[in-house]
Amino acid sequence: MTRPASATSDPLSRLRALAAGADAAERSWSISSAGVEERVLFFFDAAAGRAAALAETAQALGMPPRLIAAWRAALPGADAVMLALRRDLRSVRLYTQYWDTLAARVRAGDRAPFPLYAGFKALPDGTVRRDVYHCLPMAPPEVFMPEIDAMAEGLGLDAALTRAAFAPLRAHNTILTATESAERRSWLLTVRRAEIETAAIARLLAPLEARPGARPVVADAAARRLMHLAGGRDTSKGAFATFYFEADPAATAAALTPATRRPGN
């Protein structure tokens, strides 16, 4: 891909400057048979008018213009926008969020599934994918705990510790979304509003220290607030489990390390 001259000048510096103004950030670890993938995400209130800067930064980092155009087309009605990357910058993702619209529907008594996020993803193998995350408003533990149990079992985690760590989760303090397409079937549970003990998550994930590349997941669990967890299967990495932790935007951007360029970029 040929980038405009304005976009080729030090894209990492551009990213770090953008991240310094983010409203929030997360660091996540996706674990699968392919290994452990570290990603970061920067969150911006849509009212701040940062969409153009996100688009320019994503293009500078190698996202195809047609995918950026699709993300721009999804902006109407969005109350937040996000930029996510692998730590080595070999995957670039743009997201939209529609929380305000969803919340208004629920207040009006409508609990039908509704899109909460849309993700536009340039993946490490050069393919692109668009995922829509449908929220299941006020989903009770009976809906999401079997997914958590299955995820924990797949990672070899203790079932009793899993139930104890996530005992505080209820319909009113979690947000469940589901994504299903030809490329992906997954769930994402937001738990940042629940009073989950950091120590309980660290105990639960401690066995991952023996898994190649997963020791930093346990370190984050012991030191950072758990924001979301997810699981499922997709065509790029098979079955996976992902843990998302709160992070500082500027420090997170400073830790990004470019890998060699992808073919064609």
BELJO-V60656 format. One record per residue. N is the residue number from 1. RES is the residue in one letter. PSI is psi in whole degrees, -180 to 180 (NA if undefined). D_LAST is the distance of its C-alpha to the last C-alpha in Angstrom with 1 decimal. Layout:
n: [N	N]
res: [RES	RES]
psi: [PSI	PSI]
d_last: [D_LAST	D_LAST]
This chain:
n: [1	2	3	4	5	6	7	8	9	10	11	12	13	14	15	16	17	18	19	20	21	22	23	24	25	26	27	28	29	30	31	32	33	34	35	36	37	38	39	40	41	42	43	44	45	46	47	48	49	50	51	52	53	54	55	56	57	58	59	60	61	62	63	64	65	66	67	68	69	70	71	72	73	74	75	76	77	78	79	80	81	82	83	84	85	86	87	88	89	90	91	92	93	94	95	96	97	98	99	100	101	102	103	104	105	106	107	108	109	110	111	112	113	114	115	116	117	118	119	120	121	122	123	124	125	126	127	128	129	130	131	132	133	134	135	136	137	138	139	140	141	142	143	144	145	146	147	148	149	150	151	152	153	154	155	156	157	158	159	160	161	162	163	164	165	166	167	168	169	170	171	172	173	174	175	176	177	178	179	180	181	182	183	184	185	186	187	188	189	190	191	192	193	194	195	196	197	198	199	200	201	202	203	204	205	206	207	208	209	210	211	212	213	214	215	216	217	218	219	220	221	222	223	224	225	226	227	228	229	230	231	232	233	234	235	236	237	238	239	240	241	242	243	244	245	246	247	248	249	250	251	252	253	254	255	256	257	258	259	260	261	262	263	264	265]
res: [M	T	R	P	A	S	A	T	S	D	P	L	S	R	L	R	A	L	A	A	G	A	D	A	A	E	R	S	W	S	I	S	S	A	G	V	E	E	R	V	L	F	F	F	D	A	A	A	G	R	A	A	A	L	A	E	T	A	Q	A	L	G	M	P	P	R	L	I	A	A	W	R	A	A	L	P	G	A	D	A	V	M	L	A	L	R	R	D	L	R	S	V	R	L	Y	T	Q	Y	W	D	T	L	A	A	R	V	R	A	G	D	R	A	P	F	P	L	Y	A	G	F	K	A	L	P	D	G	T	V	R	R	D	V	Y	H	C	L	P	M	A	P	P	E	V	F	M	P	E	I	D	A	M	A	E	G	L	G	L	D	A	A	L	T	R	A	A	F	A	P	L	R	A	H	N	T	I	L	T	A	T	E	S	A	E	R	R	S	W	L	L	T	V	R	R	A	E	I	E	T	A	A	I	A	R	L	L	A	P	L	E	A	R	P	G	A	R	P	V	V	A	D	A	A	A	R	R	L	M	H	L	A	G	G	R	D	T	S	K	G	A	F	A	T	F	Y	F	E	A	D	P	A	A	T	A	A	A	L	T	P	A	T	R	R	P	G	N]
psi: [136	124	150	150	-36	-21	-10	-13	104	70	-28	-39	-39	-44	-45	-36	-40	-44	-30	-24	10	149	-24	165	157	151	134	157	117	121	128	-179	-18	-10	-158	121	124	129	160	155	138	130	134	135	130	-28	-16	-9	37	5	-43	-41	-38	-44	-44	-41	-43	-41	-40	-29	2	6	133	137	-34	-32	-38	-40	-38	-39	-44	-38	-22	-1	-35	127	-11	139	-8	154	151	149	127	148	153	154	-31	6	16	3	132	134	138	140	156	152	141	45	-45	-43	-44	-46	-39	-39	-43	-42	-30	1	6	111	22	149	141	143	126	-40	153	131	135	109	125	109	164	-28	5	-8	164	155	147	121	136	128	106	124	140	89	136	35	130	167	-30	-23	-46	-23	-37	-33	-43	-43	-43	-40	-47	-43	-41	-28	-4	27	157	130	-41	-40	-33	-49	-39	-43	-37	16	-32	-9	132	172	-35	-15	17	162	117	132	156	141	129	126	-176	-25	-16	140	116	170	153	126	120	125	9	-23	-13	151	73	133	127	-40	-35	-39	-40	-42	-43	-43	-3	-38	-18	-16	-27	-7	132	126	-4	-4	-39	-25	-44	-38	-43	-40	-32	-18	-15	156	132	127	-44	162	155	161	168	-153	137	171	-17	-29	4	-148	140	160	138	138	132	130	148	143	162	128	-52	-44	-36	-44	-37	-25	-6	139	113	142	-177	154	150	148	133	-8	NA]
d_last: [4.8	7.1	8.5	12.2	13.9	15.5	12.5	11.0	14.4	14.5	13.0	15.0	18.1	17.5	17.3	20.4	22.3	21.7	22.7	25.9	27.1	26.5	29.6	28.9	26.4	26.3	25.1	25.0	25.2	24.5	26.5	26.3	26.9	23.3	24.1	24.0	20.9	21.2	20.0	21.0	21.8	22.9	25.6	26.7	29.8	28.8	31.8	30.1	27.9	24.6	22.6	21.1	20.0	18.5	16.5	15.3	14.4	12.6	10.4	10.0	8.9	6.1	8.9	9.3	12.1	14.4	14.6	15.3	17.9	19.5	19.8	21.4	23.8	24.9	25.9	29.5	31.8	29.5	31.2	28.2	24.4	22.2	18.8	18.1	15.7	15.9	17.3	14.5	12.0	10.4	11.9	12.4	15.6	17.8	21.5	24.7	28.2	31.5	34.1	36.5	36.8	37.3	39.9	41.8	42.0	43.3	45.8	47.0	47.7	44.7	43.2	41.3	37.7	35.3	31.6	31.1	27.3	24.4	21.0	17.7	15.3	11.7	12.6	11.4	11.7	9.3	12.4	13.8	17.4	20.0	23.0	26.2	28.5	32.1	34.6	38.0	40.2	42.8	42.0	44.6	44.1	45.5	42.2	39.6	41.5	41.4	37.6	37.7	40.3	38.2	35.1	37.3	39.0	35.6	34.9	38.4	39.6	43.2	44.4	47.1	44.8	42.3	45.1	46.5	43.2	42.4	46.1	45.7	43.3	44.9	44.0	44.5	42.2	39.2	36.7	35.6	32.8	31.9	28.9	29.4	27.3	26.5	23.6	25.4	28.9	29.2	31.3	30.8	33.8	34.0	36.8	36.6	39.9	41.7	43.7	42.0	43.1	40.4	42.6	42.9	39.2	39.0	41.8	40.3	36.9	38.6	38.4	34.6	35.0	35.7	32.4	29.6	27.2	29.3	31.6	29.7	30.3	34.0	33.8	32.2	34.9	37.6	36.4	34.6	35.6	34.3	32.8	31.7	31.6	30.1	30.2	29.5	27.5	24.2	22.5	19.7	22.1	25.6	28.3	27.3	29.1	27.6	29.4	28.5	30.2	30.9	29.0	29.2	26.3	26.1	26.7	24.1	21.4	22.6	22.2	18.5	16.8	13.1	12.2	10.1	6.3	5.6	5.6	3.8	0.0]
